[in-house]
Amino acid sequence: MLHLGDIKGAGSGARSRRPAAVAAPDWPARFAALADAAHDPRLRAFYAAGAVAGDTPLAEVPMVAIDVETTGLDPARDEIVSIGLLPMTLERIASSASRYWVVRPRIELNAESVVIHAITHAQIEAAPDFGAVIDDLLAALAGRVVVVHCRDIERSFLDRALAARIGEGIEFPVIDTMDLEARIHRAARPGFFARLFGKRPAPVSIRLADSRTRYHLPRYRAHHALTDALATAELLQAQVAHRFAPDTPLRELWS
């Protein structure tokens, strides 16, 4: 089974060759509308905390790196089994404020997923339902830009999990380190002789571990939600240091 850690870099290229920005909603305006529309008081408070403006320099953006481990990759069928998060900025990762939860899915935990993320049936049986951590989770995300490696995973699974418990999904802005790597390597042009002879460049892996290797970041144990959140936070710091600058507007990275 593929896993988000497997789909979840690069040298010191010139900052003038920035990856193209991804179009994003006007998140402050979107949050204001969602706060008015939300029925659950916890979700309403999350949106009422507001979203950072797109013209904010990255150095001033409060962020939170997050990773979820799941029973599989289909949010319509699979569920979250653990969540790890760390508040961060470009300068600092607040490890002392990290949070980690194991939660009990509503579907059976299969042996294959146990091998991948090492969360056992005994841990699941003793764990609370996702609904028990909603208050703390929303409080940890409020007012921050979420940092992930593969936004489709975290966004989809958190949206489905909330909708199943409170009848409302969730929206939030993200900086996706996997997308940044994809943009960086799509933007790289082959050399003159490669173009002359029609040679295609070798495909570049944008998995989390491979992306970190390109920045000479240490290798961590994969498929643990808190460790992967830390790995993602460090990767973003490296990406900005090599490809952007602290005064880069947030709108150039988020989606």
SEVEX-355232 format. One line per field, with one value per residue (C-alpha): residue in three letters; residue number from 1; x, y negated, z negated. Coordinates in pm, 1 decimal, decimal comma, always signed. Last residue first. Example, Ala and Ser with C-alpha at 12.3 -4.5 7.8 and 13.67 -1.06 7.14 Angstrom:
BEGIN
r = SER | ALA
k = 2 | 1
xx = +1367,0 | +1230,0
yy = +106,0 | +450,0
zz = -714,0 | -780,0
% end
This chain:
BEGIN
r = SER | TRP | LEU | GLU | ARG | LEU | PRO | THR | ASP | PRO | ALA | PHE | ARG | HIS | ALA | VAL | GLN | ALA | GLN | LEU | LEU | GLU | ALA | THR | ALA | LEU | ALA | ASP | THR | LEU | ALA | HIS | HIS | ALA | ARG | TYR | ARG | PRO | LEU | HIS | TYR | ARG | THR | ARG | SER | ASP | ALA | LEU | ARG | ILE | SER | VAL | PRO | ALA | PRO | ARG | LYS | GLY | PHE | LEU | ARG | ALA | PHE | PHE | GLY | PRO | ARG | ALA | ALA | ARG | HIS | ILE | ARG | ALA | GLU | LEU | ASP | MET | THR | ASP | ILE | VAL | PRO | PHE | GLU | ILE | GLY | GLU | GLY | ILE | ARG | ALA | ALA | LEU | ALA | ARG | ASP | LEU | PHE | SER | ARG | GLU | ILE | ASP | ARG | CYS | HIS | VAL | VAL | VAL | VAL | ARG | GLY | ALA | LEU | ALA | ALA | LEU | LEU | ASP | ASP | ILE | VAL | ALA | GLY | PHE | ASP | PRO | ALA | ALA | GLU | ILE | GLN | ALA | HIS | THR | ILE | ALA | HIS | ILE | VAL | VAL | SER | GLU | ALA | ASN | LEU | GLU | ILE | ARG | PRO | ARG | VAL | VAL | TRP | TYR | ARG | SER | ALA | SER | SER | ALA | ILE | ARG | GLU | LEU | THR | MET | PRO | LEU | LEU | GLY | ILE | SER | VAL | ILE | GLU | ASP | ARG | ALA | PRO | ASP | LEU | GLY | THR | THR | GLU | VAL | ASP | ILE | ALA | VAL | MET | PRO | VAL | GLU | ALA | LEU | PRO | THR | ASP | GLY | ALA | VAL | ALA | GLY | ALA | ALA | TYR | PHE | ALA | ARG | LEU | ARG | PRO | ASP | HIS | ALA | ALA | ASP | ALA | LEU | ALA | ALA | PHE | ARG | ALA | PRO | TRP | ASP | PRO | ALA | ALA | VAL | ALA | ALA | PRO | ARG | ARG | SER | ARG | ALA | GLY | SER | GLY | ALA | GLY | LYS | ILE | ASP | GLY | LEU | HIS | LEU | MET
k = 255 | 254 | 253 | 252 | 251 | 250 | 249 | 248 | 247 | 246 | 245 | 244 | 243 | 242 | 241 | 240 | 239 | 238 | 237 | 236 | 235 | 234 | 233 | 232 | 231 | 230 | 229 | 228 | 227 | 226 | 225 | 224 | 223 | 222 | 221 | 220 | 219 | 218 | 217 | 216 | 215 | 214 | 213 | 212 | 211 | 210 | 209 | 208 | 207 | 206 | 205 | 204 | 203 | 202 | 201 | 200 | 199 | 198 | 197 | 196 | 195 | 194 | 193 | 192 | 191 | 190 | 189 | 188 | 187 | 186 | 185 | 184 | 183 | 182 | 181 | 180 | 179 | 178 | 177 | 176 | 175 | 174 | 173 | 172 | 171 | 170 | 169 | 168 | 167 | 166 | 165 | 164 | 163 | 162 | 161 | 160 | 159 | 158 | 157 | 156 | 155 | 154 | 153 | 152 | 151 | 150 | 149 | 148 | 147 | 146 | 145 | 144 | 143 | 142 | 141 | 140 | 139 | 138 | 137 | 136 | 135 | 134 | 133 | 132 | 131 | 130 | 129 | 128 | 127 | 126 | 125 | 124 | 123 | 122 | 121 | 120 | 119 | 118 | 117 | 116 | 115 | 114 | 113 | 112 | 111 | 110 | 109 | 108 | 107 | 106 | 105 | 104 | 103 | 102 | 101 | 100 | 99 | 98 | 97 | 96 | 95 | 94 | 93 | 92 | 91 | 90 | 89 | 88 | 87 | 86 | 85 | 84 | 83 | 82 | 81 | 80 | 79 | 78 | 77 | 76 | 75 | 74 | 73 | 72 | 71 | 70 | 69 | 68 | 67 | 66 | 65 | 64 | 63 | 62 | 61 | 60 | 59 | 58 | 57 | 56 | 55 | 54 | 53 | 52 | 51 | 50 | 49 | 48 | 47 | 46 | 45 | 44 | 43 | 42 | 41 | 40 | 39 | 38 | 37 | 36 | 35 | 34 | 33 | 32 | 31 | 30 | 29 | 28 | 27 | 26 | 25 | 24 | 23 | 22 | 21 | 20 | 19 | 18 | 17 | 16 | 15 | 14 | 13 | 12 | 11 | 10 | 9 | 8 | 7 | 6 | 5 | 4 | 3 | 2 | 1
xx = -264,8 | +43,5 | +389,0 | +390,2 | +93,9 | +310,9 | +507,9 | +884,7 | +1058,9 | +1235,1 | +1382,6 | +1307,7 | +1486,8 | +1764,9 | +1657,0 | +1289,1 | +1339,8 | +1551,4 | +1289,3 | +1021,4 | +1220,4 | +1265,1 | +889,6 | +824,1 | +1070,0 | +910,8 | +565,1 | +707,2 | +845,4 | +509,8 | +310,1 | +541,4 | +558,6 | +930,6 | +1221,6 | +1440,6 | +1716,4 | +1918,2 | +1891,1 | +2146,7 | +1910,7 | +1879,6 | +1833,7 | +1526,4 | +1353,8 | +1433,5 | +1286,1 | +968,2 | +899,6 | +967,2 | +1161,4 | +1323,8 | +1271,2 | +1585,4 | +1622,6 | +1506,3 | +1765,9 | +1676,4 | +2035,3 | +2044,5 | +1826,1 | +2061,1 | +2356,2 | +2219,5 | +2126,9 | +1778,6 | +1557,7 | +1455,5 | +1104,7 | +941,4 | +1199,9 | +1119,8 | +743,6 | +748,3 | +959,6 | +718,7 | +426,3 | +589,0 | +648,6 | +279,5 | +208,2 | -151,4 | -459,1 | -756,6 | -1097,4 | -1296,7 | -1590,4 | -1920,9 | -2151,6 | -1971,1 | -1816,9 | -1822,7 | -1761,9 | -1463,4 | -1300,8 | -1377,2 | -1214,6 | -917,6 | -867,0 | -899,6 | -685,8 | -412,7 | -383,3 | -441,0 | -185,8 | +108,1 | +394,9 | +225,3 | +255,6 | -63,7 | -80,7 | -165,9 | -446,7 | -614,8 | -434,0 | -352,0 | -699,7 | -858,4 | -662,2 | -730,1 | -1106,9 | -1119,6 | -928,5 | -1224,1 | -1398,2 | -1107,6 | -1220,9 | -1008,5 | -722,9 | -705,9 | -832,5 | -604,2 | -296,3 | -383,0 | -443,9 | -94,2 | +42,5 | +361,3 | +302,5 | +380,2 | +347,9 | +22,1 | -109,3 | -57,2 | -218,5 | -550,0 | -707,1 | -1083,0 | -1291,5 | -1414,1 | -1061,1 | -933,3 | -703,7 | -333,6 | -251,0 | +65,6 | +113,3 | +424,9 | +466,0 | +815,6 | +915,2 | +854,4 | +1029,7 | +1212,9 | +1337,0 | +1093,5 | +813,2 | +678,0 | +402,0 | +444,3 | +188,8 | +137,7 | -184,1 | -251,7 | -498,8 | -686,7 | -946,4 | -990,4 | -1294,5 | -1371,6 | -1029,0 | -861,2 | -490,4 | -486,8 | -536,8 | -401,1 | -106,0 | -151,7 | +112,9 | +116,4 | +352,1 | +205,9 | +274,4 | +289,9 | +394,0 | +629,3 | +938,7 | +719,2 | +638,1 | +260,4 | +107,9 | -127,8 | -294,0 | -287,6 | -620,8 | -873,0 | -932,5 | -1302,1 | -1246,6 | -1133,2 | -1398,9 | -1671,8 | -1525,8 | -1544,2 | -1893,7 | -2029,1 | -2267,2 | -2024,8 | -2165,6 | -2050,5 | -1706,4 | -1686,9 | -1744,7 | -1475,5 | -1241,5 | -1289,2 | -1214,1 | -891,9 | -809,8 | -840,1 | -824,1 | -496,0 | -325,9 | +3,3 | +324,4 | +586,1 | +914,4 | +1176,6 | +1472,4 | +1599,3 | +1684,7 | +1973,1 | +2001,7 | +2149,0 | +2075,0 | +1736,9 | +1524,9 | +527,4 | +449,3 | +597,4 | +493,8 | +136,8 | +134,4 | +122,8 | +0,0
yy = -2751,0 | -2904,7 | -2978,9 | -3302,8 | -3438,6 | -3442,4 | -3735,8 | -3672,5 | -3886,6 | -3587,2 | -3488,1 | -3223,0 | -2925,9 | -2819,1 | -2953,9 | -2909,0 | -2545,6 | -2477,9 | -2619,9 | -2423,7 | -2101,8 | -2157,4 | -2188,6 | -1880,0 | -1667,5 | -1787,9 | -1691,7 | -1356,7 | -1296,1 | -1383,0 | -1160,4 | -859,4 | -709,5 | -764,6 | -742,3 | -1042,6 | -1112,2 | -1425,7 | -1731,3 | -1765,7 | -1985,0 | -1721,2 | -1458,3 | -1639,7 | -1603,5 | -1233,2 | -1180,0 | -1375,9 | -1226,6 | -1466,8 | -1216,7 | -1371,0 | -1217,3 | -1195,6 | -1485,6 | -1423,0 | -1406,8 | -1564,1 | -1586,9 | -1966,3 | -2002,9 | -1787,4 | -1970,0 | -2310,4 | -2210,6 | -2105,3 | -2375,0 | -2363,7 | -2510,3 | -2167,8 | -2087,4 | -2387,6 | -2355,7 | -1990,8 | -2073,4 | -2350,4 | -2110,7 | -1864,1 | -2141,5 | -2233,1 | -2565,8 | -2547,3 | -2762,7 | -2613,4 | -2460,8 | -2235,2 | -1998,5 | -2026,4 | -1758,5 | -1751,5 | -1404,3 | -1279,0 | -1629,0 | -1669,8 | -1347,9 | -1417,6 | -1762,6 | -1632,5 | -1349,4 | -1565,5 | -1856,1 | -1640,2 | -1410,0 | -1652,0 | -1890,8 | -1664,5 | -1754,1 | -1986,4 | -2335,0 | -2490,1 | -2868,7 | -2977,6 | -3174,5 | -2865,4 | -2536,7 | -2446,2 | -2551,6 | -2341,7 | -2035,2 | -2083,9 | -2109,2 | -1830,6 | -1579,8 | -1382,9 | -1365,4 | -1163,9 | -874,1 | -805,5 | -553,9 | -237,3 | -10,0 | -183,9 | -126,9 | +242,7 | +277,3 | +147,3 | -174,6 | -73,8 | -319,5 | -87,3 | +258,7 | +160,3 | +40,5 | +388,0 | +563,7 | +385,5 | +150,7 | +202,2 | -103,8 | -370,8 | -485,6 | -519,9 | -816,0 | -841,0 | -1200,4 | -1406,1 | -1770,7 | -1983,8 | -2291,6 | -2195,7 | -2132,7 | -2497,4 | -2508,8 | -2838,1 | -3084,7 | -3039,5 | -3007,3 | -2699,7 | -2532,4 | -2153,4 | -1889,9 | -1514,6 | -1327,1 | -954,0 | -690,5 | -892,4 | -715,1 | -524,7 | -493,4 | -832,5 | -961,7 | -696,2 | -676,5 | -403,5 | -341,6 | -687,5 | -878,8 | -1252,6 | -1522,2 | -1883,4 | -2179,1 | -2490,2 | -2841,1 | -3199,0 | -3423,0 | -3714,4 | -3578,0 | -3475,2 | -3839,8 | -3908,1 | -3995,0 | -3696,6 | -3809,0 | -3563,4 | -3394,6 | -3477,2 | -3368,3 | -3378,9 | -3069,7 | -2860,3 | -3011,3 | -2909,4 | -2557,7 | -2531,1 | -2681,6 | -2428,0 | -2608,7 | -2770,2 | -3017,9 | -3347,4 | -3206,4 | -3064,6 | -3408,5 | -3567,9 | -3275,3 | -3326,3 | -3697,4 | -3628,5 | -3341,5 | -3533,2 | -3205,9 | -3073,3 | -3073,4 | -2882,9 | -3081,6 | -2996,6 | -2868,4 | -3136,8 | -3164,3 | -3494,0 | -3305,2 | -3134,5 | -2763,1 | -2627,7 | -2260,3 | -2093,8 | -1957,4 | -1298,5 | -1065,6 | -781,9 | -936,6 | -949,4 | -574,7 | -346,6 | +0,0
zz = +164,7 | +9,5 | +145,0 | +343,1 | +142,4 | -171,3 | -35,6 | -17,9 | -281,7 | -440,7 | -102,4 | +161,7 | +312,6 | +77,1 | -263,5 | -178,0 | -81,9 | -391,2 | -628,4 | -444,3 | -481,0 | -853,6 | -903,3 | -689,5 | -888,1 | -1212,7 | -1085,4 | -970,9 | -1320,3 | -1477,8 | -1243,3 | -1253,4 | -904,6 | -841,9 | -1085,2 | -1022,2 | -769,5 | -835,6 | -609,5 | -330,5 | -124,9 | +149,7 | -120,4 | -252,8 | +83,9 | +90,4 | -257,9 | -183,4 | +157,3 | +442,8 | +653,5 | +959,5 | +1301,5 | +1515,1 | +1757,0 | +2113,9 | +2384,1 | +2717,2 | +2838,2 | +2848,7 | +2540,8 | +2333,7 | +2489,5 | +2382,7 | +2028,2 | +1918,7 | +1764,6 | +1396,9 | +1350,7 | +1321,1 | +1054,6 | +838,1 | +887,2 | +782,8 | +477,5 | +379,3 | +425,7 | +188,3 | -64,9 | -63,8 | -231,0 | -342,7 | -383,8 | -570,3 | -500,0 | -732,5 | -707,9 | -890,0 | -1033,5 | -1368,1 | -1373,0 | -1011,0 | -872,9 | -1102,6 | -984,7 | -618,9 | -626,3 | -824,6 | -574,8 | -265,1 | -380,4 | -528,4 | -227,5 | +59,8 | -89,1 | -15,1 | -253,1 | -499,1 | -652,3 | -792,8 | -811,1 | -1164,4 | -1329,2 | -1472,1 | -1405,0 | -1767,8 | -1887,4 | -1612,9 | -1723,9 | -2093,7 | -2045,9 | -1784,4 | -1999,6 | -2138,2 | -1801,1 | -1658,8 | -1877,5 | -2181,7 | -2194,7 | -2407,0 | -2128,5 | -1879,4 | -2092,9 | -2131,4 | -1756,8 | -1694,8 | -1549,8 | -1367,9 | -1078,3 | -787,0 | -942,0 | -1111,1 | -771,7 | -625,4 | -920,5 | -875,6 | -1129,1 | -1107,7 | -1034,4 | -1270,1 | -1337,6 | -1694,9 | -1751,5 | -1837,8 | -1919,3 | -1912,0 | -2001,4 | -1982,5 | -2204,2 | -2326,8 | -1964,6 | -1877,0 | -1539,2 | -1497,6 | -1239,5 | -951,3 | -1204,4 | -1379,1 | -1579,2 | -1574,6 | -1480,1 | -1486,2 | -1415,1 | -1435,7 | -1312,0 | -1049,4 | -837,6 | -512,6 | -284,7 | -133,0 | -237,6 | -17,4 | -103,3 | -366,0 | -738,4 | -804,8 | -946,3 | -966,7 | -945,2 | -1060,2 | -1053,8 | -1215,7 | -1094,4 | -1221,5 | -930,4 | -999,4 | -822,5 | -529,5 | -457,7 | -481,5 | -142,5 | -153,3 | -475,9 | -767,2 | -831,6 | -1100,9 | -1459,8 | -1365,2 | -1147,2 | -1444,1 | -1671,2 | -1422,4 | -1408,1 | -1784,6 | -1795,0 | -1540,9 | -1306,3 | -1062,9 | -807,8 | -959,8 | -1040,8 | -686,2 | -535,3 | -750,6 | -673,8 | -298,9 | -327,6 | -516,0 | -273,3 | +50,0 | +240,2 | +379,5 | +719,8 | +704,9 | +735,7 | +995,7 | +859,2 | +803,8 | +1039,3 | +891,8 | +575,5 | +754,4 | +689,3 | +365,3 | +410,8 | +389,4 | +185,7 | -118,8 | +144,2 | -61,1 | -393,4 | -262,1 | -219,6 | +80,4 | +0,0
% end
